[in-house]
Amino acid sequence: GWADRLIVLDRGRVALSGTPAELWSEADRLEALGVKGFTLARLAAALGLAGRWQDADAAAAAIRAAGWRVANGTADRLRRADAERADGEVLLEVEDLTHRYPDGTEALAGVSCAIRRGEFVAILGQNGSGKTTLVKHLNGILTPTAGDIRLSGQSLRGQPLTRLSRHVGLVFQNPDHQIFAERIRDEVAFGPRLQGLAEGEIARRVEEALEAVGLAGAGDLDPFVLTKGGRQRVAVASTLATKTEVIILDEPTTGLDHRELEGMMALIQRLNRAGHTILMITHAMAVAAAYARRVILMRDGRIVRDGTTREIFGDEPVLFDLGLTPPPVVQVGNRLGVPALTLEELVGSLVPAAEGQRGRGAGERG
């Protein structure tokens, strides 16, 4: 890394301090303080290896030198597991979508994609690539300059775009840009109230939504007494209460500490497993790798790649060309010849030397 010294604060006191080398193996203490430990240190510990690795190249070389090999058929096994997660019918279709802002800026230049029911999609790209502009069309905040959007096969041309908002909810990057009520309960009730629901149904939905995001009993609090992560949960609850099929989250982990991030992503994963279709804009590459099943890459208002997460993260040159850096564990896996997306997948793919001899040749990409 770039830092000479790391200082970890806890409740106004210095809880840990040292060089990166000194804190390298302190993953448990760091995570107890709400800070993510070094991923490569976790990998070394899981394999029983000593030493500090500067980068993925050094890690892969040390793992090979210690005799670890990729178990036979690993790549095929991982891809088969991906393929077994069947998604439903096409829910949203975007065809040749173009958007120009009033100052003439072309933010989208002919974007086409289809989103299926039950998918978990990460949209990646540098700032200004068109990610947020695209998703704002998917719930009717923005209107296309040209092109078409279809919902369940029906074109939205000539129809009020508010129809989209009943099916697609958007949680803004900064929850403070959408939270306005003085009580959490009123904030979460706002969407259902707009839908004209009876007060009894509204109250039931508010309680359900608050329970789903871990805020049961907090309805009478002011949202602004919560942390950023807590306010993010209020924003998610507001979307949940409207029961939209699709939930779009714009940078849901920005500004969250490690504990809040893990809690937010566990919630989003539960929503996906419960049947919600998830679209997530993120710069957190490790989050995209661990949770999304499909990745859309954008640059200059266009989609440049669209594929499974494993496929996209296995093609490092494409990511680096877009200014995106794959997580360290993904880079190590790619160097060892296994398309692992998480630390658990990588460790589970490796076997000691004796077993590795029987699985010789197993590390090919399949």
Residue frames relative to the residue before (quaternion, step in Angstrom):
aa qw qx qy qz dx dy dz
G 1.0000 0.0000 0.0000 0.0000 0.00 0.00 0.00
W 0.6186 -0.5743 0.4057 0.3506 3.54 -1.36 -0.01
A 0.6393 0.5666 -0.3362 0.3964 3.61 1.09 -0.55
D 0.3962 -0.6914 0.5517 0.2462 3.56 -1.20 0.64
R 0.8068 0.0738 0.0075 0.5861 3.56 1.10 -0.73
L 0.2024 -0.7708 0.5953 0.1031 3.55 -1.08 0.78
I 0.0776 -0.7770 0.6242 0.0256 3.57 -0.98 0.90
V 0.1227 -0.7904 0.5989 0.0393 3.58 -0.76 1.08
L 0.2012 -0.7956 0.5654 0.0825 3.56 -0.72 1.14
D 0.0160 0.7752 -0.6315 0.0097 3.55 -1.17 0.64
R 0.8431 -0.1003 0.0192 0.5279 3.57 -0.62 1.18
G 0.7550 -0.4345 0.2056 0.4461 3.53 0.87 1.03
R 0.6928 0.4224 -0.2823 0.5118 3.59 1.25 0.13
V 0.5035 -0.6028 0.5136 0.3453 3.56 -1.26 0.43
A 0.1784 -0.8170 0.5446 0.0646 3.57 -0.48 1.24
L 0.7868 0.0150 0.0128 0.6169 3.58 1.12 -0.69
S 0.0703 0.7828 -0.6154 0.0593 3.54 -1.07 0.76
G 0.3873 0.7129 -0.5267 0.2538 3.55 -0.97 0.83
T 0.6311 -0.4909 0.4104 0.4385 3.54 -1.30 0.01
P 0.6605 -0.4791 0.3717 0.4428 3.61 -1.20 0.27
A 0.6325 0.5340 -0.3378 0.4481 3.61 1.01 -0.75
E 0.6780 0.4973 -0.2930 0.4552 3.59 0.98 -0.86
L 0.7413 0.3834 -0.2209 0.5046 3.60 1.08 -0.68
W 0.3315 0.7932 -0.4601 0.2221 3.57 1.36 -0.02
S 0.8035 0.2905 -0.1369 0.5013 3.57 0.77 -1.02
E 0.5234 0.6546 -0.3983 0.3727 3.60 1.23 0.33
A 0.1491 0.8427 -0.5088 0.0940 3.59 1.11 0.63
D 0.6644 0.5129 -0.3195 0.4398 3.59 0.89 -0.90
R 0.6761 0.4789 -0.3001 0.4727 3.60 0.91 -0.88
L 0.6338 0.5274 -0.3351 0.4558 3.59 0.99 -0.80
E 0.7135 0.4572 -0.2745 0.4545 3.58 0.81 -0.98
A 0.5783 0.5553 -0.3777 0.4632 3.59 1.17 -0.46
L 0.6948 0.4340 -0.2541 0.5141 3.58 1.23 -0.53
G 0.5878 -0.6172 0.3523 0.3866 3.59 1.28 0.21
V 0.5964 0.5362 -0.3631 0.4743 3.58 1.26 0.40
K 0.4506 -0.6938 0.4847 0.2841 3.59 -0.85 0.91
G 0.3958 -0.7159 0.5272 0.2301 3.57 -0.91 0.93
F 0.6694 -0.4840 0.3686 0.4263 3.57 -1.31 0.18
T 0.4506 -0.7136 0.4678 0.2625 3.59 -0.68 1.10
L 0.6754 0.4875 -0.3110 0.4578 3.60 0.89 -0.86
A 0.5996 0.5330 -0.3661 0.4715 3.61 1.13 -0.51
R 0.6170 0.5324 -0.3305 0.4760 3.58 1.05 -0.75
L 0.6480 0.5176 -0.3099 0.4650 3.57 0.98 -0.87
A 0.6499 0.5159 -0.3157 0.4602 3.58 0.91 -0.93
A 0.6692 0.5019 -0.3028 0.4566 3.58 0.89 -0.93
A 0.6522 0.5285 -0.3199 0.4393 3.59 0.95 -0.85
L 0.7320 0.3934 -0.2210 0.5104 3.59 1.13 -0.65
G 0.4774 -0.7001 0.4172 0.3286 3.57 1.30 0.06
L 0.4827 0.6702 -0.4248 0.3708 3.59 1.14 0.63
A 0.3362 -0.7262 0.5668 0.1960 3.55 -1.09 0.79
G 0.6051 0.5767 -0.4146 0.3597 3.55 -1.31 0.09
R 0.3358 -0.7240 0.5716 0.1909 3.52 -1.30 0.45
W 0.2292 -0.8007 0.5451 0.0962 3.56 -0.68 1.14
Q 0.4065 -0.7354 0.4934 0.2247 3.56 -0.78 1.03
D 0.8138 -0.0370 0.0766 0.5749 3.57 1.00 -0.79
A 0.7445 -0.4165 0.2889 0.4345 3.56 -1.35 0.02
D 0.6121 0.5519 -0.3585 0.4384 3.60 1.02 -0.72
A 0.6734 0.4841 -0.2956 0.4741 3.59 0.90 -0.95
A 0.6438 0.5271 -0.3254 0.4492 3.59 0.98 -0.82
A 0.6732 0.4963 -0.3005 0.4585 3.60 0.85 -0.94
A 0.6480 0.5176 -0.3180 0.4594 3.58 1.00 -0.83
A 0.6710 0.4946 -0.3007 0.4633 3.60 0.95 -0.87
I 0.6389 0.5241 -0.3261 0.4592 3.59 1.01 -0.79
R 0.6463 0.5017 -0.3125 0.4827 3.58 0.98 -0.82
A 0.6688 0.5191 -0.3030 0.4376 3.56 0.88 -0.99
A 0.6703 0.4853 -0.2957 0.4772 3.60 1.13 -0.64
G 0.5965 -0.6290 0.3354 0.3688 3.58 1.28 0.07
W 0.4645 0.6680 -0.4628 0.3519 3.59 1.23 0.13
R 0.0598 -0.7876 0.6133 0.0054 3.54 -1.07 0.84
V 0.5477 -0.5942 0.4710 0.3536 3.54 -1.27 0.37
A 0.4738 -0.6892 0.4722 0.2783 3.57 -0.80 1.00
N 0.6264 -0.5806 0.3839 0.3509 3.53 -1.12 0.76
G 0.8532 0.1791 -0.1396 0.4695 3.57 -0.97 0.91
T 0.3406 0.7870 -0.4706 0.2079 3.59 1.27 0.15
A 0.6632 0.5157 -0.3202 0.4379 3.59 0.83 -0.99
D 0.6636 0.4983 -0.3071 0.4658 3.58 0.92 -0.89
R 0.6398 0.5363 -0.3277 0.4423 3.59 0.99 -0.84
L 0.6678 0.4969 -0.3041 0.4633 3.59 0.92 -0.88
R 0.6807 0.4837 -0.2983 0.4624 3.58 0.92 -0.86
R 0.6120 0.5392 -0.3527 0.4586 3.59 1.07 -0.68
A 0.6353 0.5273 -0.3270 0.4599 3.59 1.00 -0.86
D 0.6231 0.5296 -0.3362 0.4672 3.60 1.05 -0.75
A 0.6948 0.5065 -0.2751 0.4301 3.56 0.85 -1.04
E 0.6220 0.5706 -0.3405 0.4142 3.59 1.14 -0.57
R 0.6160 0.5282 -0.3529 0.4658 3.60 1.23 -0.31
A 0.0820 -0.8365 0.5414 0.0201 3.58 0.16 1.25
D 0.2384 -0.7542 0.5950 0.1422 3.56 -0.99 0.89
G 0.5927 -0.6260 0.3984 0.3131 3.55 -1.25 0.41
E 0.7789 -0.3200 0.2508 0.4775 3.53 -1.26 -0.51
V 0.6357 -0.5179 0.4026 0.4068 3.56 -1.30 0.34
L 0.2142 -0.7977 0.5581 0.0796 3.55 -0.79 1.10
L 0.7960 0.0925 -0.0064 0.5982 3.57 0.89 -1.03
E 0.0420 -0.7794 0.6247 0.0219 3.56 -0.97 0.88
V 0.1287 -0.7618 0.6326 0.0540 3.54 -0.95 0.94
E 0.0331 -0.8233 0.5663 -0.0212 3.59 -0.69 1.06
D 0.8591 -0.1412 0.0604 0.4882 3.54 -0.72 1.21
L 0.1801 0.8312 -0.5009 0.1605 3.55 1.02 0.91
T 0.0265 -0.7771 0.6284 -0.0253 3.55 -0.85 1.07
H 0.0181 0.7937 -0.6081 0.0033 3.56 -1.05 0.75
R 0.0676 -0.7683 0.6363 0.0169 3.54 -0.89 1.05
Y 0.3707 -0.7108 0.5556 0.2205 3.54 -0.93 0.95
P 0.6992 -0.4964 0.3013 0.4170 3.62 -1.17 0.46
D 0.6738 0.4847 -0.3161 0.4596 3.63 1.08 -0.56
G 0.6358 -0.5622 0.3221 0.4195 3.59 1.28 0.14
T 0.4797 0.6725 -0.4400 0.3521 3.60 1.26 -0.20
E 0.2444 -0.7542 0.5919 0.1454 3.58 -0.84 1.00
A 0.1625 -0.8359 0.5216 0.0535 3.57 -0.16 1.32
L 0.7605 0.1367 -0.0974 0.6273 3.57 1.22 -0.54
A 0.0960 -0.8240 0.5584 -0.0043 3.55 -0.83 1.02
G 0.8203 -0.2326 0.1119 0.5104 3.58 0.39 1.22
V 0.2103 0.7988 -0.5289 0.1949 3.58 0.76 1.07
S 0.0098 0.7834 -0.6210 0.0217 3.57 -0.96 0.93
C 0.2524 0.7438 -0.5961 0.1664 3.59 -0.95 0.88
A 0.2280 -0.7509 0.6006 0.1530 3.56 -1.28 0.30
I 0.1884 -0.7761 0.5964 0.0807 3.56 -0.98 0.89
R 0.2421 -0.7901 0.5509 0.1169 3.58 -0.76 1.07
R 0.6160 -0.5501 0.4186 0.3778 3.53 -1.21 0.55
G 0.8133 0.2705 -0.2084 0.4710 3.57 -0.91 0.94
E 0.4923 0.6718 -0.4367 0.3401 3.60 1.22 -0.05
F 0.1709 -0.7117 0.6628 0.1582 3.53 -1.40 0.29
V 0.0030 0.8406 -0.5336 0.0931 3.53 -0.13 1.38
A 0.1859 -0.7443 0.6295 0.1231 3.57 -1.02 0.86
I 0.1789 -0.7586 0.6188 0.0978 3.57 -0.97 0.92
L 0.0530 -0.8327 0.5490 -0.0482 3.55 -0.50 1.27
G 0.3488 0.7087 -0.5706 0.2247 3.55 -1.21 0.60
Q 0.6180 -0.5512 0.4041 0.3885 3.54 -1.24 0.36
N 0.6617 -0.4506 0.3935 0.4521 3.58 -1.30 0.19
G 0.7919 0.2971 -0.2220 0.4852 3.57 -0.95 0.86
S 0.5133 0.6678 -0.4142 0.3449 3.59 1.25 0.04
G 0.6143 -0.5888 0.3330 0.4062 3.60 1.26 -0.19
K 0.3739 0.7693 -0.4622 0.2339 3.59 1.28 0.02
T 0.7260 0.4301 -0.2519 0.4739 3.58 0.70 -1.08
T 0.6062 0.5449 -0.3548 0.4579 3.60 1.03 -0.72
L 0.6398 0.5295 -0.3271 0.4509 3.60 0.96 -0.84
V 0.7356 0.4324 -0.2724 0.4446 3.60 0.67 -1.01
K 0.5948 0.5578 -0.3760 0.4400 3.61 1.13 -0.46
H 0.6030 0.5202 -0.3622 0.4844 3.59 1.23 -0.32
L 0.6597 0.5595 -0.3087 0.3955 3.56 1.10 -0.69
N 0.7657 0.2404 -0.2261 0.5521 3.59 1.20 -0.08
G 0.6691 -0.5901 0.2711 0.3614 3.54 1.20 0.64
I 0.4110 0.6981 -0.4956 0.3133 3.62 1.19 0.16
L 0.7707 0.1958 -0.1076 0.5967 3.57 1.06 -0.82
T 0.3155 -0.7268 0.5831 0.1797 3.56 -1.22 0.63
P 0.5115 -0.6624 0.4407 0.3246 3.62 -0.88 0.84
T 0.4359 -0.6326 0.5661 0.2988 3.55 -1.20 0.62
A 0.7655 -0.0915 0.0767 0.6323 3.55 1.10 -0.80
G 0.6304 0.5241 -0.3939 0.4157 3.56 -1.23 0.40
D 0.3535 -0.7413 0.5422 0.1773 3.54 -1.31 0.03
I 0.1605 -0.7285 0.6548 0.1212 3.54 -1.31 0.51
R 0.1066 -0.7875 0.6051 0.0483 3.57 -0.92 0.94
L 0.1673 -0.7554 0.6287 0.0785 3.52 -1.06 0.89
S 0.8253 -0.1042 -0.0007 0.5549 3.57 -0.58 1.23
G 0.7584 -0.4195 0.1881 0.4621 3.54 0.96 0.98
Q 0.6741 0.4852 -0.2981 0.4704 3.61 1.22 -0.22
S 0.4514 -0.6947 0.4963 0.2594 3.56 -0.81 1.06
L 0.3626 -0.7333 0.5374 0.2050 3.55 -1.09 0.76
R 0.3847 0.7208 -0.4908 0.3025 3.59 1.27 0.10
G 0.8279 0.1922 -0.1557 0.5033 3.54 -0.85 0.99
Q 0.6458 0.4813 -0.3314 0.4913 3.58 1.26 -0.08
P 0.5656 -0.5792 0.4347 0.3945 3.60 -1.10 0.50
L 0.4446 -0.7169 0.4670 0.2652 3.58 -0.79 0.99
T 0.4720 0.6500 -0.4568 0.3822 3.58 1.25 -0.07
R 0.5159 0.6262 -0.4240 0.4024 3.60 1.22 -0.35
L 0.6230 0.5422 -0.3347 0.4537 3.57 1.07 -0.78
S 0.6763 0.5291 -0.3128 0.4061 3.58 0.85 -0.95
R 0.6079 0.5438 -0.3632 0.4503 3.59 1.20 -0.35
H 0.7337 0.3914 -0.2140 0.5126 3.57 1.24 -0.42
V 0.7766 0.2652 -0.1127 0.5603 3.56 1.18 -0.62
G 0.1189 -0.7929 0.5959 0.0449 3.57 -0.76 1.08
L 0.1724 -0.7886 0.5851 0.0772 3.57 -1.04 0.80
V 0.1629 -0.7541 0.6313 0.0796 3.55 -0.86 1.06
F 0.3980 -0.7619 0.4628 0.2164 3.57 -0.46 1.24
Q 0.6507 -0.5130 0.3937 0.3981 3.54 -1.30 0.43
N 0.7644 0.2059 -0.1199 0.5991 3.56 0.99 -0.85
P 0.3678 -0.7593 0.4826 0.2350 3.63 -0.34 1.16
D 0.5956 0.5900 -0.3643 0.4054 3.58 1.15 -0.55
H 0.6005 0.5535 -0.3600 0.4510 3.60 1.27 -0.25
Q 0.7672 0.3220 -0.2138 0.5119 3.60 1.19 -0.16
I 0.6158 0.5262 -0.3588 0.4638 3.60 1.21 -0.26
F 0.0216 0.8295 -0.5554 0.0543 3.58 -0.77 1.02
A 0.6332 0.5662 -0.3428 0.4010 3.60 1.13 -0.56
E 0.5042 -0.6639 0.4692 0.2914 3.57 -1.23 0.51
R 0.7402 0.2601 -0.2034 0.5856 3.59 1.28 -0.16
I 0.5697 -0.6100 0.4294 0.3449 3.56 -1.00 0.84
R 0.6300 0.5611 -0.3346 0.4199 3.57 0.95 -0.88
D 0.6801 0.4820 -0.2884 0.4712 3.61 0.92 -0.90
E 0.6093 0.5566 -0.3457 0.4467 3.57 1.07 -0.74
V 0.7132 0.4553 -0.2545 0.4684 3.57 0.83 -1.02
A 0.6616 0.5217 -0.3016 0.4462 3.59 1.13 -0.64
F 0.5041 0.7071 -0.4120 0.2760 3.59 1.16 -0.52
G 0.6876 0.4917 -0.2915 0.4478 3.61 0.82 -0.97
P 0.6753 0.4769 -0.3037 0.4736 3.63 0.79 -0.93
R 0.6272 0.5362 -0.3427 0.4490 3.59 1.07 -0.73
L 0.6292 0.5291 -0.3236 0.4684 3.57 1.06 -0.79
Q 0.6565 0.5130 -0.3047 0.4615 3.56 1.13 -0.67
G 0.4984 -0.6998 0.3982 0.3214 3.58 1.30 -0.02
L 0.3484 0.7555 -0.4909 0.2584 3.59 1.17 0.47
A 0.5853 -0.5651 0.4485 0.3702 3.55 -1.27 0.45
E 0.6289 -0.5803 0.3605 0.3712 3.58 -1.10 0.71
G 0.6263 0.5448 -0.3440 0.4388 3.61 1.01 -0.70
E 0.6598 0.4915 -0.2901 0.4887 3.57 1.02 -0.86
I 0.6164 0.5406 -0.3401 0.4606 3.59 1.04 -0.78
A 0.6671 0.5034 -0.3058 0.4561 3.59 0.85 -0.98
R 0.6495 0.5169 -0.3227 0.4549 3.59 0.98 -0.83
R 0.6688 0.5011 -0.2996 0.4603 3.58 0.96 -0.89
V 0.6209 0.5417 -0.3409 0.4527 3.59 1.02 -0.79
E 0.6840 0.4806 -0.2963 0.4620 3.58 0.83 -0.95
E 0.6299 0.5320 -0.3256 0.4628 3.60 1.00 -0.83
A 0.6896 0.4912 -0.2835 0.4504 3.56 0.85 -1.01
L 0.6640 0.4966 -0.3126 0.4634 3.59 0.93 -0.85
E 0.6320 0.5184 -0.3361 0.4679 3.58 1.04 -0.72
A 0.6460 0.5458 -0.3178 0.4287 3.60 0.99 -0.87
V 0.7535 0.3643 -0.2112 0.5049 3.61 1.04 -0.71
G 0.5862 -0.6238 0.3638 0.3673 3.59 1.23 0.29
L 0.5994 0.5630 -0.3650 0.4365 3.59 1.16 0.51
A 0.2055 0.7904 -0.5459 0.1871 3.59 1.13 0.62
G 0.8051 0.2634 -0.2049 0.4904 3.56 -0.91 0.92
A 0.6403 0.5447 -0.3234 0.4344 3.59 1.29 -0.12
G 0.3370 0.8125 -0.4417 0.1766 3.59 1.29 0.06
D 0.7227 0.4451 -0.2607 0.4601 3.60 1.03 -0.64
L 0.5099 0.6480 -0.4230 0.3756 3.60 1.26 -0.02
D 0.4896 -0.5830 0.5485 0.3457 3.54 -1.33 0.38
P 0.5064 -0.6696 0.4341 0.3268 3.66 -0.72 0.94
F 0.6983 0.5106 -0.2834 0.4140 3.58 1.04 -0.73
V 0.5292 0.5525 -0.4568 0.4541 3.58 1.21 0.36
L 0.5915 0.5753 -0.3592 0.4360 3.60 1.28 -0.20
T 0.5751 -0.5400 0.4718 0.3937 3.55 -1.32 0.23
K 0.6918 -0.4258 0.3476 0.4683 3.58 -1.30 0.07
G 0.6459 0.5201 -0.3237 0.4556 3.59 0.96 -0.82
G 0.6416 0.5216 -0.3143 0.4663 3.56 1.05 -0.78
R 0.6628 0.4871 -0.3061 0.4793 3.59 0.96 -0.84
Q 0.5915 0.5514 -0.3608 0.4646 3.58 1.13 -0.64
R 0.6455 0.5176 -0.3109 0.4678 3.58 1.05 -0.78
V 0.6067 0.5358 -0.3492 0.4721 3.59 1.07 -0.70
A 0.6555 0.5119 -0.3117 0.4595 3.59 0.94 -0.89
V 0.6384 0.5032 -0.3232 0.4845 3.59 1.03 -0.78
A 0.6379 0.5308 -0.3277 0.4517 3.60 0.96 -0.85
S 0.6251 0.5450 -0.3387 0.4444 3.59 1.02 -0.78
T 0.6579 0.4813 -0.2993 0.4960 3.57 1.06 -0.75
L 0.6392 0.5418 -0.3258 0.4379 3.59 0.95 -0.88
A 0.6553 0.5455 -0.3173 0.4152 3.57 0.95 -0.87
T 0.6581 0.4826 -0.3120 0.4864 3.60 1.19 -0.45
K 0.3353 -0.7938 0.4494 0.2355 3.58 1.39 -0.09
T 0.2001 0.7792 -0.5639 0.1865 3.59 0.87 0.91
E 0.5248 -0.6423 0.4609 0.3158 3.56 -1.11 0.75
V 0.7673 0.2787 -0.1283 0.5632 3.55 1.03 -0.89
I 0.0837 -0.7680 0.6331 0.0480 3.56 -0.98 0.89
I 0.1239 -0.7794 0.6128 0.0401 3.55 -0.75 1.14
L 0.0818 -0.7932 0.6032 0.0165 3.56 -0.86 1.00
D 0.2055 -0.7823 0.5815 0.0874 3.56 -0.68 1.15
E 0.8260 -0.1734 0.0595 0.5330 3.58 -0.39 1.28
P 0.0458 0.8646 -0.5000 0.0186 3.64 0.71 0.98
T 0.7286 0.4309 -0.2580 0.4658 3.63 1.15 -0.36
T 0.4184 0.7168 -0.4732 0.2953 3.62 1.24 -0.03
G 0.8359 0.1966 -0.1547 0.4885 3.57 -0.91 0.93
L 0.5756 0.5698 -0.3940 0.4345 3.59 1.24 0.14
D 0.4263 -0.6550 0.5390 0.3143 3.57 -1.11 0.58
H 0.7486 -0.4315 0.2482 0.4381 3.58 -1.27 0.23
R 0.6540 0.5112 -0.3177 0.4582 3.59 0.97 -0.83
E 0.6655 0.4962 -0.3009 0.4694 3.57 0.91 -0.94
L 0.6249 0.5450 -0.3352 0.4474 3.58 1.01 -0.83
E 0.6787 0.4843 -0.2999 0.4636 3.57 0.85 -0.95
G 0.6481 0.5154 -0.3179 0.4618 3.60 1.02 -0.77
M 0.6536 0.5098 -0.3113 0.4648 3.58 0.96 -0.87
M 0.6983 0.4624 -0.2881 0.4643 3.61 0.86 -0.91
A 0.5983 0.5366 -0.3665 0.4688 3.62 1.09 -0.57
L 0.6370 0.5199 -0.3195 0.4710 3.58 1.03 -0.81
I 0.6700 0.4961 -0.3044 0.4609 3.60 0.85 -0.96
Q 0.6447 0.5155 -0.3218 0.4638 3.58 1.00 -0.80
R 0.6320 0.5204 -0.3330 0.4678 3.62 1.02 -0.76
L 0.6375 0.5245 -0.3265 0.4603 3.59 0.98 -0.81
N 0.6481 0.5130 -0.3147 0.4667 3.57 0.97 -0.83
R 0.6783 0.4868 -0.2910 0.4672 3.58 0.93 -0.89
A 0.6489 0.5058 -0.3100 0.4764 3.57 1.21 -0.50
G 0.6981 -0.5003 0.2578 0.4425 3.59 1.28 0.04
H 0.5320 0.6191 -0.4242 0.3921 3.62 1.20 -0.14
T 0.3681 -0.6802 0.5888 0.2351 3.54 -1.12 0.76
I 0.1530 -0.8180 0.5530 0.0403 3.59 -0.75 1.08
L 0.0303 -0.7325 0.6796 0.0262 3.54 -1.06 0.93
M 0.0223 -0.8246 0.5634 -0.0463 3.57 -0.71 1.06
I 0.2169 -0.7212 0.6444 0.1324 3.53 -0.87 1.04
T 0.1629 0.8033 -0.5612 0.1150 3.59 -0.82 0.90
H 0.2932 -0.6971 0.6185 0.2132 3.52 -1.32 0.48
A 0.5545 0.6042 -0.3891 0.4197 3.60 1.28 -0.17
M 0.2583 -0.8263 0.4802 0.1409 3.55 0.05 1.31
A 0.6322 0.5266 -0.3422 0.4537 3.60 1.02 -0.69
V 0.6220 0.5298 -0.3321 0.4713 3.59 1.10 -0.68
A 0.6492 0.5076 -0.3148 0.4709 3.59 0.92 -0.89
A 0.6670 0.5126 -0.3051 0.4464 3.59 0.90 -0.93
A 0.7279 0.4694 -0.2508 0.4323 3.57 0.87 -0.96
Y 0.8144 0.3253 -0.1337 0.4616 3.60 0.96 -0.80
A 0.6947 0.4740 -0.2972 0.4520 3.62 0.91 -0.81
R 0.3013 -0.7405 0.5676 0.1967 3.56 -1.18 0.58
R 0.7610 0.1868 -0.1238 0.6088 3.55 1.31 -0.25
V 0.1551 -0.7873 0.5929 0.0676 3.56 -1.09 0.74
I 0.1314 -0.7424 0.6532 0.0707 3.54 -1.06 0.91
L 0.1688 -0.7873 0.5886 0.0722 3.58 -0.75 1.10
M 0.0922 -0.8137 0.5736 0.0200 3.58 -0.85 1.01
R 0.0761 0.7557 -0.6499 0.0281 3.52 -1.26 0.62
D 0.8642 0.0127 -0.0294 0.5021 3.58 -1.00 0.90
G 0.7348 -0.4617 0.2422 0.4338 3.57 0.88 0.96
R 0.6782 0.4369 -0.2920 0.5138 3.56 1.25 0.31
I 0.4211 -0.6330 0.5710 0.3098 3.55 -1.30 0.38
V 0.1728 -0.8160 0.5458 0.0801 3.57 -0.65 1.11
R 0.7852 0.0007 -0.0319 0.6184 3.59 1.22 -0.41
D 0.0037 -0.7717 0.6354 -0.0265 3.55 -1.14 0.69
G 0.3434 0.7434 -0.5102 0.2629 3.59 -0.49 1.14
T 0.7068 -0.3970 0.3182 0.4915 3.56 -1.24 -0.18
T 0.6279 -0.5475 0.3933 0.3890 3.56 -1.15 0.57
R 0.6591 0.5216 -0.3158 0.4403 3.58 0.92 -0.88
E 0.6475 0.5204 -0.3042 0.4663 3.56 1.04 -0.84
I 0.6967 0.4786 -0.2804 0.4549 3.59 0.82 -1.01
F 0.7112 0.4485 -0.2744 0.4667 3.60 0.85 -0.91
G 0.6062 0.5453 -0.3585 0.4546 3.58 1.23 -0.26
D 0.6789 0.4427 -0.2736 0.5179 3.58 1.29 -0.24
E 0.1465 -0.8558 0.4910 0.0713 3.57 0.47 1.23
P 0.6267 0.5536 -0.3767 0.3985 3.67 0.85 -0.75
V 0.6294 0.5277 -0.3397 0.4582 3.61 1.02 -0.76
L 0.6660 0.4982 -0.3052 0.4637 3.60 0.92 -0.89
F 0.6747 0.4886 -0.3056 0.4611 3.59 0.83 -0.95
D 0.6180 0.5528 -0.3435 0.4409 3.59 1.07 -0.73
L 0.7002 0.4304 -0.2544 0.5097 3.58 1.17 -0.60
G 0.5378 -0.6364 0.3951 0.3869 3.59 1.28 0.09
L 0.5412 0.5994 -0.4019 0.4317 3.57 1.22 0.49
T 0.2207 -0.7927 0.5592 0.1006 3.58 -0.90 0.94
P 0.3932 -0.7188 0.5137 0.2544 3.61 -0.61 1.06
P 0.5957 -0.5637 0.4149 0.3940 3.63 -1.10 0.55
P 0.6483 -0.5489 0.3513 0.3937 3.63 -1.09 0.65
V 0.6720 0.5078 -0.3191 0.4344 3.59 0.87 -0.88
V 0.6179 0.5234 -0.3395 0.4786 3.60 1.11 -0.65
Q 0.6465 0.5200 -0.3184 0.4585 3.58 0.97 -0.85
V 0.6426 0.5080 -0.3287 0.4701 3.59 0.95 -0.81
G 0.6503 0.5219 -0.3141 0.4540 3.57 0.90 -0.89
N 0.6497 0.5151 -0.3204 0.4582 3.57 0.92 -0.87
R 0.6729 0.4914 -0.3033 0.4624 3.61 1.00 -0.76
L 0.6896 0.4455 -0.2765 0.4995 3.57 1.14 -0.57
G 0.5371 -0.6592 0.3833 0.3606 3.58 1.28 -0.17
V 0.6299 0.4857 -0.3601 0.4874 3.59 1.14 0.52
P 0.3598 -0.7697 0.4851 0.2069 3.63 -0.71 1.02
A 0.1212 0.8183 -0.5468 0.1295 3.59 0.73 1.07
L 0.2709 -0.7806 0.5471 0.1338 3.57 -1.07 0.79
T 0.7783 0.2069 -0.1186 0.5809 3.59 1.23 -0.39
L 0.6723 -0.4739 0.3785 0.4244 3.54 -1.31 0.26
E 0.6560 0.5239 -0.3167 0.4415 3.58 0.93 -0.89
E 0.6520 0.5067 -0.3173 0.4662 3.59 0.96 -0.81
L 0.6677 0.5041 -0.3143 0.4486 3.58 0.91 -0.87
V 0.6727 0.4854 -0.3059 0.4672 3.59 0.82 -0.97
G 0.6769 0.5027 -0.2896 0.4530 3.58 0.99 -0.82
S 0.6494 0.5264 -0.3093 0.4534 3.58 1.25 -0.33
L 0.6869 0.5044 -0.2700 0.4480 3.58 1.22 -0.44
V 0.0951 -0.7737 0.6249 0.0431 3.55 -1.13 0.75
P 0.5944 -0.5768 0.4112 0.3808 3.62 -1.14 0.53
A 0.7666 -0.4288 0.2424 0.4119 3.54 -1.33 0.41
A 0.6706 0.5112 -0.3262 0.4271 3.62 0.75 -0.99
E 0.6922 0.4425 -0.2784 0.4975 3.59 0.91 -0.88
G 0.6107 0.5766 -0.3399 0.4231 3.54 1.11 -0.73
Q 0.6002 0.5612 -0.3679 0.4353 3.58 1.07 -0.65
R 0.6640 0.4920 -0.3106 0.4696 3.58 1.01 -0.80
G 0.7349 0.3843 -0.2296 0.5095 3.57 1.17 -0.57
R 0.1852 0.8200 -0.5242 0.1363 3.59 1.17 0.50
G 0.7912 0.2756 -0.2151 0.5018 3.55 -0.91 0.93
A 0.5054 0.6910 -0.4058 0.3201 3.55 1.28 -0.05
G 0.6278 0.5930 -0.3438 0.3688 3.58 1.15 -0.41
E 0.4347 0.6961 -0.4849 0.3022 3.58 1.17 0.00
R 0.5950 -0.6196 0.3883 0.3336 3.54 -1.15 0.61
G 0.5005 -0.6866 0.4271 0.3094 3.61 1.16 0.03
